[in-house]
Amino acid sequence: MANLFAKIKEKINLHIIRPVLESHLPVRSVAVGAAVGMFAGMTPTVGIQMWEVFMIWLIFKYIFRFRFDLVVGTALVWLSNPITLVPLYYGFLATGVGFFHLLGKEVVGMGYADFEKKLEAITENPALSSWGKALEGGQFLLVDLGYPMIIGSLFWATPLAILSYWATMKYLTLYRKKKAESLGISYIEWRERYERAS
């Protein structure tokens, strides 16, 4: 079990933490990339989340004239992955169902075991291609379960995106200041030498 946690920690460091720390874009660009990636990763759209981040990047680049760190954005969508998918998505569903119950509306929900079986049936169906699995999974998550799944995911995606932005701004700035200090230069000098325009 300890070996499993060590492997998970290594993967998180390699695929999520390292892209953030090694980016040479301005801190704000990296933080927006982290927020966009976290938001997309916390929506029930597995299979197209990286495309979502790319499409949002294009909108930011060509409409808002602002580039965020696309590498960081695509890295963070991997927080929802084949291992975390079932618990995350069931949490979205339960949150959405709970929200609608608070409003006094009855909506379709299902138990965890049934939810897990349905998703496994889709992902392990040998007759479906990867694209077919994405379409079938999308049909189940976004149409069959509908609004409770979507609304529930937004209750998680929005605050986690805001938290990701804040944490990235704070800790990446701190990391870069320490890096500058270790080189014997000021943070402003470090930015002039190593930071590239977004």
C-alpha positions in Angstrom: 0.0 0.0 0.0 2.9 2.4 0.8 4.3 1.6 -2.6 1.1 2.6 -4.2 1.0 6.0 -2.4 4.7 6.5 -3.4 3.8 5.9 -7.0 0.8 8.2 -6.9 3.0 10.9 -5.3 5.6 10.4 -8.0 3.0 10.7 -10.7 1.5 13.9 -9.2 4.9 15.4 -8.9 6.0 14.5 -12.4 2.8 15.4 -14.3 1.2 18.2 -12.2 3.7 19.9 -9.8 6.7 19.9 -12.1 5.0 21.5 -15.1 3.9 24.3 -12.8 7.3 24.8 -11.3 9.2 24.6 -14.5 7.1 27.0 -16.5 8.8 30.2 -17.5 5.6 32.1 -18.2 4.5 34.9 -15.9 3.0 33.6 -12.7 -0.5 34.9 -13.6 -0.4 33.0 -16.9 0.5 29.8 -15.0 -2.2 30.4 -12.4 -4.9 30.9 -15.0 -3.7 27.7 -16.7 -4.0 25.9 -13.4 -7.5 27.3 -12.8 -8.7 26.4 -16.3 -7.3 22.9 -16.1 -8.8 22.3 -12.6 -12.2 23.6 -13.8 -12.2 21.4 -16.9 -10.9 18.4 -14.9 -13.7 18.7 -12.4 -16.5 18.5 -15.1 -18.0 15.2 -16.2 -16.4 15.3 -19.6 -13.6 12.8 -19.4 -12.1 12.1 -22.8 -12.5 15.6 -24.0 -11.2 17.6 -21.1 -7.8 18.3 -22.7 -9.7 19.5 -25.8 -11.8 21.8 -23.6 -8.7 23.4 -22.1 -7.3 23.8 -25.7 -10.5 25.5 -26.9 -10.6 27.8 -23.9 -6.9 28.6 -24.6 -7.8 29.6 -28.1 -10.6 31.8 -26.9 -8.3 33.5 -24.4 -5.6 33.9 -27.0 -7.6 35.3 -29.9 -10.5 37.0 -28.2 -9.1 38.2 -24.8 -5.5 38.5 -26.1 -4.2 36.7 -23.1 -2.3 33.4 -23.1 -2.4 31.1 -20.1 0.0 28.2 -19.7 -1.5 25.5 -21.9 0.8 22.8 -20.6 -0.2 23.4 -17.0 -3.9 23.5 -18.0 -3.7 20.2 -19.7 -1.7 18.7 -16.9 -4.3 19.5 -14.3 -7.2 17.8 -16.1 -5.4 14.5 -15.2 -6.6 14.9 -11.6 -9.7 13.2 -13.0 -8.5 10.0 -14.6 -9.6 6.4 -14.9 -8.7 5.8 -11.2 -10.4 8.8 -9.8 -13.3 9.0 -12.3 -15.9 6.9 -10.5 -15.6 8.5 -7.0 -15.3 12.0 -8.5 -18.3 11.7 -10.8 -20.4 10.0 -8.2 -19.6 12.9 -5.9 -20.7 15.3 -8.6 -24.0 13.4 -8.9 -24.6 13.2 -5.2 -23.9 16.9 -4.8 -26.3 17.8 -7.7 -29.0 15.5 -6.4 -28.6 17.0 -2.9 -28.8 20.5 -4.3 -32.0 19.8 -6.2 -33.5 18.1 -3.1 -32.8 21.4 -1.2 -34.8 23.2 -3.8 -37.7 20.7 -3.3 -37.3 19.1 -6.7 -37.1 15.3 -7.3 -34.4 14.2 -9.6 -33.0 10.9 -10.8 -30.1 9.6 -8.6 -28.5 6.2 -8.2 -26.4 4.3 -5.7 -22.7 4.2 -5.9 -22.6 0.5 -6.8 -25.0 0.9 -9.7 -23.2 4.0 -10.9 -19.8 2.2 -10.8 -21.2 -0.8 -12.7 -22.7 1.4 -15.4 -19.4 3.2 -16.0 -17.4 0.0 -15.9 -19.8 -1.5 -18.5 -19.1 1.5 -20.8 -15.3 1.7 -20.3 -14.7 -2.1 -20.5 -17.0 -2.7 -23.5 -14.6 -4.3 -26.1 -17.1 -3.5 -28.9 -16.7 0.3 -28.4 -13.7 2.3 -29.7 -12.2 5.0 -27.5 -14.4 7.5 -29.3 -17.5 5.3 -28.8 -16.7 5.0 -25.1 -16.4 8.8 -24.8 -19.8 9.2 -26.6 -21.5 6.5 -24.6 -20.0 7.9 -21.3 -21.1 11.4 -22.3 -24.6 10.2 -23.0 -24.8 8.5 -19.6 -23.3 11.3 -17.6 -24.6 14.4 -19.4 -28.0 13.2 -20.8 -29.2 10.3 -18.7 -28.1 11.8 -15.4 -28.4 15.3 -16.8 -28.7 18.5 -14.7 -27.8 16.9 -11.3 -24.4 15.7 -12.7 -23.6 19.0 -14.4 -24.8 21.3 -11.6 -23.0 19.1 -9.0 -19.8 19.2 -10.9 -20.0 23.0 -11.0 -20.2 23.1 -7.2 -16.8 21.4 -7.1 -15.2 22.9 -10.3 -15.7 26.5 -9.5 -14.2 26.7 -5.9 -11.4 24.3 -6.9 -10.5 26.5 -9.9 -10.4 29.6 -7.7 -8.3 27.7 -5.1 -6.0 26.5 -7.8 -5.5 30.0 -9.1 -4.8 31.4 -5.6 -2.5 28.6 -4.6 -0.5 28.7 -7.8 -0.1 32.5 -7.6 1.1 32.2 -4.0 3.3 29.2 -4.1 4.9 29.7 -7.6 5.8 33.3 -6.6 7.4 32.0 -3.4 9.2 29.2 -5.3 10.6 31.7 -7.9 11.7 34.1 -5.1 13.6 31.3 -3.4 15.1 30.3 -6.7 16.3 33.9 -7.3 17.7 34.1 -3.8 19.6 30.8 -4.3 21.1 32.4 -7.5 22.0 35.5 -5.6 19.8 37.8 -7.6 16.6 39.7 -6.9 13.2 38.3 -7.9 12.9 41.1 -10.5 16.2 40.1 -12.0 15.1 36.5 -12.1 12.0 37.5 -13.9 14.0 39.6 -16.4 16.3 36.7 -17.1 14.1 33.6 -17.1 10.5 34.7 -17.5 9.2 34.8 -21.0 6.2 36.8 -22.2 2.9 34.9 -22.5 
